[in-house]
Amino acid sequence: MPDNLVGLVVLLIGLAVLLALLTTVVHIIREYERLVVFFLGRLQGGRGPGLILLLPFIQQSVKVDLRERFLEVPQQTCITKDNAPISIDFLVYSKVFDPVETVNAVVDFTGASQALAATTLRAVIGDIPLDDVLAKREEINNVLRTKLDEVTHRWGVKITNVEIREIVPPRDIQEAMNRQMSAERNRRANITESEGTRQATINVAEGDKQSAILRAEGERQAQVLRAEGFSSALKTIFGAAKGVDDKTMTLQYLEALKALAAGESTKWIVPMELAEPGAPPVAELVTHRFRLDDWRQAIAVATGRGRHQSVKVVFDHATAYAGRD
């Protein structure tokens, strides 16, 4: 019974040793991995992917991951070119392109990258004013990526990207920035309002100008139409006047005398056409001074007898009324 137990223990130990030897001999390397092999301490190179067999105790290996990784750099306090303290934290994205150099050139790539990123950040921010740090984040990312890649390239690592995550200026600077932003917004609002007012004034003035032009054009056309109408009326009157006889003209003169009699004038000038054969001379008609009532009564009597009475009748009646005194 004890012999069987000892045999079982020996068997188990043998199996354990065999499994340990198998794990050191047989290696299955994935597509995104590489195996850096050392033979008795001397570098043999990288192997993989696939099944890799190594001699136990003679060949040692280090497995390297080729996938892109990111390094989170904690918040760092930096001094800008204009002596303003700010706190910045950022992310560094990297990828191994030479696994042999990554294993052989640097002990701890993660720690070395973090320390390098912090010192590089302080150097870059120290050459930039605060306003540019806040406004030119993309340029700072590119500068950091270039400077970090210059160092890590010899480690077999490529810095693919650098992203600043947060920039925290001091409280007094934040308050000043808020006041500046408020003033800038007010300035833009005033400019926008003034531009709107100016545009509205221009539109109103343009509308007034167009309205004035249209009114002037309408007035001009109205004057042209009135002139054309007046010209047509004169032509019609002139054409009708050609066939008017003396009696018709005498009636028109009587109508004119009636209109004159309605006024308050005491002296009239009578046209020569009113003199008929046997009537008093025109000078006599003009130089006779009758009272206004005498003329009105004479005209009333003359026109009362018929529309074909001559002006001489008016004169005779006016003389008769005037001779009463």
One Martini backbone bead per residue (centre of mass of N, CA, C, O) as a GRO file, in nm:
protein
  325
    1MET     BB    1   0.057   0.061  -0.023
    2PRO     BB    2   0.297   0.259   0.001
    3ASP     BB    3   0.408   0.205  -0.283
    4ASN     BB    4   0.164   0.314  -0.437
    5LEU     BB    5   0.180   0.603  -0.328
    6VAL     BB    6   0.459   0.671  -0.431
    7GLY     BB    7   0.398   0.621  -0.729
    8LEU     BB    8   0.181   0.839  -0.754
    9VAL     BB    9   0.355   1.081  -0.683
   10VAL     BB   10   0.562   1.046  -0.904
   11LEU     BB   11   0.363   1.071  -1.135
   12LEU     BB   12   0.268   1.358  -1.072
   13ILE     BB   13   0.543   1.491  -1.094
   14GLY     BB   14   0.597   1.415  -1.382
   15LEU     BB   15   0.358   1.560  -1.508
   16ALA     BB   16   0.433   1.845  -1.414
   17VAL     BB   17   0.703   1.857  -1.558
   18LEU     BB   18   0.595   1.807  -1.840
   19LEU     BB   19   0.413   2.058  -1.851
   20ALA     BB   20   0.635   2.264  -1.808
   21LEU     BB   21   0.796   2.184  -2.058
   22LEU     BB   22   0.573   2.242  -2.262
   23THR     BB   23   0.540   2.549  -2.198
   24THR     BB   24   0.848   2.605  -2.289
   25VAL     BB   25   0.820   2.482  -2.579
   26VAL     BB   26   0.525   2.555  -2.631
   27HIS     BB   27   0.395   2.816  -2.861
   28ILE     BB   28   0.109   3.032  -2.900
   29ILE     BB   29   0.075   3.276  -3.150
   30ARG     BB   30  -0.078   3.550  -3.223
   31GLU     BB   31  -0.134   3.793  -3.454
   32TYR     BB   32  -0.082   4.038  -3.223
   33GLU     BB   33   0.188   3.873  -3.176
   34ARG     BB   34   0.522   3.843  -3.027
   35LEU     BB   35   0.843   3.661  -3.015
   36VAL     BB   36   1.120   3.704  -2.809
   37VAL     BB   37   1.436   3.546  -2.856
   38PHE     BB   38   1.666   3.373  -2.636
   39PHE     BB   39   2.008   3.242  -2.657
   40LEU     BB   40   2.177   3.231  -2.390
   41GLY     BB   41   2.103   3.565  -2.394
   42ARG     BB   42   2.078   3.583  -2.696
   43LEU     BB   43   1.960   3.744  -2.963
   44GLN     BB   44   1.738   3.617  -3.223
   45GLY     BB   45   1.437   3.729  -3.222
   46GLY     BB   46   1.141   3.724  -3.392
   47ARG     BB   47   0.823   3.549  -3.348
   48GLY     BB   48   0.561   3.499  -3.555
   49PRO     BB   49   0.290   3.355  -3.591
   50GLY     BB   50   0.202   3.062  -3.404
   51LEU     BB   51   0.402   2.781  -3.377
   52ILE     BB   52   0.638   2.757  -3.104
   53LEU     BB   53   0.964   2.610  -3.053
   54LEU     BB   54   1.148   2.547  -2.752
   55LEU     BB   55   1.422   2.524  -2.554
   56PRO     BB   56   1.470   2.428  -2.257
   57PHE     BB   57   1.676   2.653  -2.070
   58ILE     BB   58   1.792   2.799  -2.343
   59GLN     BB   59   1.523   2.932  -2.427
   60GLN     BB   60   1.394   3.256  -2.426
   61SER     BB   61   1.089   3.457  -2.374
   62VAL     BB   62   0.902   3.750  -2.512
   63LYS     BB   63   0.595   3.900  -2.502
   64VAL     BB   64   0.430   4.102  -2.764
   65ASP     BB   65   0.211   4.370  -2.814
   66LEU     BB   66   0.072   4.524  -3.122
   67ARG     BB   67  -0.136   4.686  -3.014
   68GLU     BB   68  -0.308   4.956  -2.954
   69ARG     BB   69  -0.240   5.204  -2.706
   70PHE     BB   70  -0.304   5.374  -2.395
   71LEU     BB   71  -0.201   5.677  -2.215
   72GLU     BB   72  -0.262   5.815  -1.900
   73VAL     BB   73  -0.209   6.142  -1.816
   74PRO     BB   74  -0.197   6.312  -1.560
   75GLN     BB   75  -0.230   6.593  -1.404
   76GLN     BB   76  -0.058   6.892  -1.509
   77THR     BB   77   0.151   7.151  -1.404
   78CYS     BB   78   0.178   7.454  -1.589
   79ILE     BB   79   0.384   7.710  -1.748
   80THR     BB   80   0.351   7.970  -1.924
   81LYS     BB   81   0.489   8.230  -2.094
   82ASP     BB   82   0.293   8.433  -1.902
   83ASN     BB   83   0.279   8.300  -1.610
   84ALA     BB   84   0.045   8.072  -1.623
   85PRO     BB   85  -0.128   7.849  -1.439
   86ILE     BB   86  -0.189   7.508  -1.549
   87SER     BB   87  -0.406   7.225  -1.608
   88ILE     BB   88  -0.309   6.903  -1.762
   89ASP     BB   89  -0.468   6.642  -1.951
   90PHE     BB   90  -0.376   6.331  -2.131
   91LEU     BB   91  -0.345   6.132  -2.432
   92VAL     BB   92  -0.158   5.834  -2.540
   93TYR     BB   93  -0.097   5.690  -2.857
   94SER     BB   94   0.028   5.354  -2.926
   95LYS     BB   95   0.267   5.148  -3.132
   96VAL     BB   96   0.416   4.854  -3.212
   97PHE     BB   97   0.680   4.789  -3.469
   98ASP     BB   98   0.933   4.676  -3.270
   99PRO     BB   99   0.974   4.422  -3.055
  100VAL     BB  100   1.280   4.406  -3.010
  101GLU     BB  101   1.325   4.706  -2.917
  102THR     BB  102   1.120   4.705  -2.686
  103VAL     BB  103   1.283   4.488  -2.520
  104ASN     BB  104   1.596   4.598  -2.562
  105ALA     BB  105   1.567   4.935  -2.499
  106VAL     BB  106   1.343   4.899  -2.266
  107VAL     BB  107   1.207   4.830  -1.966
  108ASP     BB  108   0.960   5.059  -1.920
  109PHE     BB  109   0.745   5.187  -2.129
  110THR     BB  110   0.516   5.312  -1.964
  111GLY     BB  111   0.686   5.482  -1.766
  112ALA     BB  112   0.855   5.630  -1.979
  113SER     BB  113   0.618   5.764  -2.130
  114GLN     BB  114   0.500   5.926  -1.895
  115ALA     BB  115   0.751   6.095  -1.828
  116LEU     BB  116   0.792   6.211  -2.113
  117ALA     BB  117   0.513   6.351  -2.142
  118ALA     BB  118   0.538   6.549  -1.904
  119THR     BB  119   0.798   6.700  -1.993
  120THR     BB  120   0.700   6.781  -2.276
  121LEU     BB  121   0.459   6.948  -2.190
  122ARG     BB  122   0.614   7.167  -2.032
  123ALA     BB  123   0.788   7.261  -2.271
  124VAL     BB  124   0.559   7.346  -2.461
  125ILE     BB  125   0.391   7.539  -2.273
  126GLY     BB  126   0.636   7.739  -2.210
  127ASP     BB  127   0.609   7.856  -2.532
  128ILE     BB  128   0.305   7.941  -2.459
  129PRO     BB  129   0.047   8.119  -2.438
  130LEU     BB  130  -0.258   8.112  -2.297
  131ASP     BB  131  -0.438   8.175  -2.543
  132ASP     BB  132  -0.307   7.948  -2.721
  133VAL     BB  133  -0.373   7.709  -2.541
  134LEU     BB  134  -0.689   7.752  -2.568
  135ALA     BB  135  -0.696   7.780  -2.904
  136LYS     BB  136  -0.439   7.556  -2.981
  137ARG     BB  137  -0.482   7.239  -2.937
  138GLU     BB  138  -0.403   7.096  -3.203
  139GLU     BB  139  -0.112   7.199  -3.216
  140ILE     BB  140  -0.020   7.074  -2.950
  141ASN     BB  141  -0.072   6.782  -3.028
  142ASN     BB  142   0.135   6.775  -3.263
  143VAL     BB  143   0.384   6.850  -3.102
  144LEU     BB  144   0.377   6.618  -2.899
  145ARG     BB  145   0.382   6.386  -3.102
  146THR     BB  146   0.656   6.457  -3.233
  147LYS     BB  147   0.838   6.454  -2.975
  148LEU     BB  148   0.767   6.167  -2.878
  149ASP     BB  149   0.844   6.013  -3.143
  150GLU     BB  150   1.148   6.077  -3.139
  151VAL     BB  151   1.198   5.889  -2.886
  152THR     BB  152   1.019   5.617  -2.935
  153HIS     BB  153   1.144   5.512  -3.200
  154ARG     BB  154   1.395   5.366  -3.055
  155TRP     BB  155   1.172   5.161  -2.910
  156GLY     BB  156   0.953   5.066  -3.132
  157VAL     BB  157   0.754   5.323  -3.115
  158LYS     BB  158   0.439   5.464  -3.213
  159ILE     BB  159   0.297   5.782  -3.220
  160THR     BB  160  -0.032   5.842  -3.320
  161ASN     BB  161  -0.154   6.010  -3.063
  162VAL     BB  162  -0.269   6.333  -2.916
  163GLU     BB  163  -0.492   6.420  -2.633
  164ILE     BB  164  -0.641   6.682  -2.495
  165ARG     BB  165  -0.879   6.683  -2.235
  166GLU     BB  166  -0.780   6.914  -2.015
  167ILE     BB  167  -0.815   7.268  -1.922
  168VAL     BB  168  -0.709   7.439  -1.614
  169PRO     BB  169  -0.749   7.732  -1.500
  170PRO     BB  170  -0.756   7.964  -1.295
  171ARG     BB  171  -1.002   8.138  -1.137
  172ASP     BB  172  -0.928   8.431  -1.220
  173ILE     BB  173  -0.909   8.359  -1.522
  174GLN     BB  174  -1.196   8.261  -1.558
  175GLU     BB  175  -1.333   8.527  -1.484
  176ALA     BB  176  -1.199   8.694  -1.706
  177MET     BB  177  -1.306   8.520  -1.939
  178ASN     BB  178  -1.606   8.569  -1.883
  179ARG     BB  179  -1.599   8.874  -1.920
  180GLN     BB  180  -1.490   8.867  -2.209
  181MET     BB  181  -1.722   8.703  -2.333
  182SER     BB  182  -1.947   8.902  -2.259
  183ALA     BB  183  -1.832   9.144  -2.413
  184GLU     BB  184  -1.825   9.004  -2.690
  185ARG     BB  185  -2.127   8.948  -2.710
  186ASN     BB  186  -2.218   9.242  -2.689
  187ARG     BB  187  -2.067   9.339  -2.937
  188ARG     BB  188  -2.208   9.153  -3.140
  189ALA     BB  189  -2.494   9.249  -3.079
  190ASN     BB  190  -2.448   9.546  -3.159
  191ILE     BB  191  -2.358   9.491  -3.446
  192THR     BB  192  -2.611   9.342  -3.537
  193GLU     BB  193  -2.810   9.570  -3.474
  194SER     BB  194  -2.679   9.788  -3.652
  195GLU     BB  195  -2.701   9.630  -3.915
  196GLY     BB  196  -3.008   9.611  -3.910
  197THR     BB  197  -3.064   9.915  -3.904
  198ARG     BB  198  -2.914   9.986  -4.162
  199GLN     BB  199  -3.076   9.803  -4.349
  200ALA     BB  200  -3.351   9.926  -4.286
  201THR     BB  201  -3.281  10.214  -4.378
  202ILE     BB  202  -3.210  10.139  -4.664
  203ASN     BB  203  -3.485  10.019  -4.737
  204VAL     BB  204  -3.652  10.272  -4.681
  205ALA     BB  205  -3.500  10.460  -4.875
  206GLU     BB  206  -3.551  10.287  -5.124
  207GLY     BB  207  -3.859  10.302  -5.106
  208ASP     BB  208  -3.880  10.612  -5.122
  209LYS     BB  209  -3.745  10.639  -5.392
  210GLN     BB  210  -3.939  10.464  -5.553
  211SER     BB  211  -4.191  10.627  -5.477
  212ALA     BB  212  -4.097  10.898  -5.594
  213ILE     BB  213  -4.060  10.796  -5.879
  214LEU     BB  214  -4.352  10.706  -5.921
  215ARG     BB  215  -4.486  10.976  -5.861
  216ALA     BB  216  -4.337  11.136  -6.081
  217GLU     BB  217  -4.431  10.960  -6.312
  218GLY     BB  218  -4.734  11.003  -6.264
  219GLU     BB  219  -4.730  11.313  -6.287
  220ARG     BB  220  -4.618  11.326  -6.568
  221GLN     BB  221  -4.845  11.168  -6.703
  222ALA     BB  222  -5.072  11.359  -6.609
  223GLN     BB  223  -4.964  11.613  -6.749
  224VAL     BB  224  -4.970  11.496  -7.029
  225LEU     BB  225  -5.273  11.436  -7.032
  226ARG     BB  226  -5.367  11.725  -6.972
  227ALA     BB  227  -5.231  11.854  -7.216
  228GLU     BB  228  -5.376  11.683  -7.423
  229GLY     BB  229  -5.661  11.768  -7.337
  230PHE     BB  230  -5.622  12.072  -7.375
  231SER     BB  231  -5.542  12.055  -7.670
  232SER     BB  232  -5.804  11.922  -7.764
  233ALA     BB  233  -5.991  12.146  -7.661
  234LEU     BB  234  -5.871  12.375  -7.830
  235LYS     BB  235  -5.928  12.247  -8.099
  236THR     BB  236  -6.235  12.234  -8.059
  237ILE     BB  237  -6.280  12.537  -8.010
  238PHE     BB  238  -6.152  12.635  -8.269
  239GLY     BB  239  -6.342  12.478  -8.458
  240ALA     BB  240  -6.605  12.613  -8.344
  241ALA     BB  241  -6.525  12.924  -8.383
  242LYS     BB  242  -6.536  12.939  -8.696
  243GLY     BB  243  -6.880  12.919  -8.691
  244VAL     BB  244  -6.920  13.189  -8.548
  245ASP     BB  245  -7.123  13.451  -8.504
  246ASP     BB  246  -7.212  13.765  -8.396
  247LYS     BB  247  -7.449  13.688  -8.209
  248THR     BB  248  -7.302  13.484  -8.040
  249MET     BB  249  -7.085  13.680  -7.936
  250THR     BB  250  -7.283  13.874  -7.802
  251LEU     BB  251  -7.387  13.670  -7.593
  252GLN     BB  252  -7.112  13.623  -7.461
  253TYR     BB  253  -7.072  13.914  -7.369
  254LEU     BB  254  -7.322  13.924  -7.188
  255GLU     BB  255  -7.223  13.706  -6.997
  256ALA     BB  256  -6.974  13.863  -6.912
  257LEU     BB  257  -7.131  14.110  -6.798
  258LYS     BB  258  -7.276  13.951  -6.578
  259ALA     BB  259  -7.015  13.871  -6.431
  260LEU     BB  260  -6.922  14.162  -6.381
  261ALA     BB  261  -7.178  14.258  -6.220
  262ALA     BB  262  -7.110  14.070  -5.965
  263GLY     BB  263  -6.914  14.267  -5.890
  264GLU     BB  264  -6.725  14.571  -5.748
  265SER     BB  265  -6.674  14.724  -5.990
  266THR     BB  266  -6.658  15.074  -6.154
  267LYS     BB  267  -6.464  14.975  -6.397
  268TRP     BB  268  -6.474  14.919  -6.752
  269ILE     BB  269  -6.354  14.721  -7.032
  270VAL     BB  270  -6.455  14.731  -7.363
  271PRO     BB  271  -6.468  14.580  -7.641
  272MET     BB  272  -6.487  14.654  -7.985
  273GLU     BB  273  -6.701  14.429  -8.070
  274LEU     BB  274  -6.956  14.581  -7.937
  275ALA     BB  275  -6.967  14.763  -8.177
  276GLU     BB  276  -7.216  14.899  -8.361
  277PRO     BB  277  -7.402  15.040  -8.585
  278GLY     BB  278  -7.469  15.347  -8.410
  279ALA     BB  279  -7.294  15.320  -8.182
  280PRO     BB  280  -7.106  15.413  -7.955
  281PRO     BB  281  -6.811  15.460  -7.891
  282VAL     BB  282  -6.571  15.303  -7.721
  283ALA     BB  283  -6.456  15.545  -7.568
  284GLU     BB  284  -6.732  15.620  -7.449
  285LEU     BB  285  -6.774  15.356  -7.295
  286VAL     BB  286  -6.518  15.382  -7.125
  287THR     BB  287  -6.555  15.689  -7.008
  288HIS     BB  288  -6.803  15.601  -6.882
  289ARG     BB  289  -6.947  15.662  -6.559
  290PHE     BB  290  -7.098  15.418  -6.377
  291ARG     BB  291  -7.282  15.280  -6.182
  292LEU     BB  292  -7.319  14.966  -6.081
  293ASP     BB  293  -7.630  14.963  -6.072
  294ASP     BB  294  -7.678  15.064  -6.362
  295TRP     BB  295  -7.556  14.822  -6.504
  296ARG     BB  296  -7.727  14.602  -6.378
  297GLN     BB  297  -8.000  14.709  -6.478
  298ALA     BB  298  -7.933  14.717  -6.779
  299ILE     BB  299  -7.875  14.414  -6.807
  300ALA     BB  300  -8.145  14.312  -6.705
  301VAL     BB  301  -8.318  14.445  -6.926
  302ALA     BB  302  -8.172  14.334  -7.176
  303THR     BB  303  -8.200  14.027  -7.098
  304GLY     BB  304  -8.516  14.028  -7.065
  305ARG     BB  305  -8.585  14.063  -7.390
  306GLY     BB  306  -8.339  13.883  -7.480
  307ARG     BB  307  -8.061  13.714  -7.633
  308HIS     BB  308  -8.058  13.941  -7.897
  309GLN     BB  309  -7.934  14.165  -7.757
  310SER     BB  310  -7.743  14.433  -7.759
  311VAL     BB  311  -7.503  14.637  -7.628
  312LYS     BB  312  -7.645  14.906  -7.683
  313VAL     BB  313  -7.876  14.861  -7.493
  314VAL     BB  314  -7.709  14.858  -7.241
  315PHE     BB  315  -7.598  15.142  -7.277
  316ASP     BB  316  -7.868  15.295  -7.284
  317HIS     BB  317  -7.970  15.203  -7.006
  318ALA     BB  318  -7.729  15.303  -6.845
  319THR     BB  319  -7.772  15.602  -6.927
  320ALA     BB  320  -8.055  15.630  -6.816
  321TYR     BB  321  -7.991  15.563  -6.520
  322ALA     BB  322  -7.768  15.782  -6.491
  323GLY     BB  323  -7.971  16.038  -6.565
  324ARG     BB  324  -8.142  16.057  -6.298
  325ASP     BB  325  -7.925  16.247  -6.140
   0.00000   0.00000   0.00000
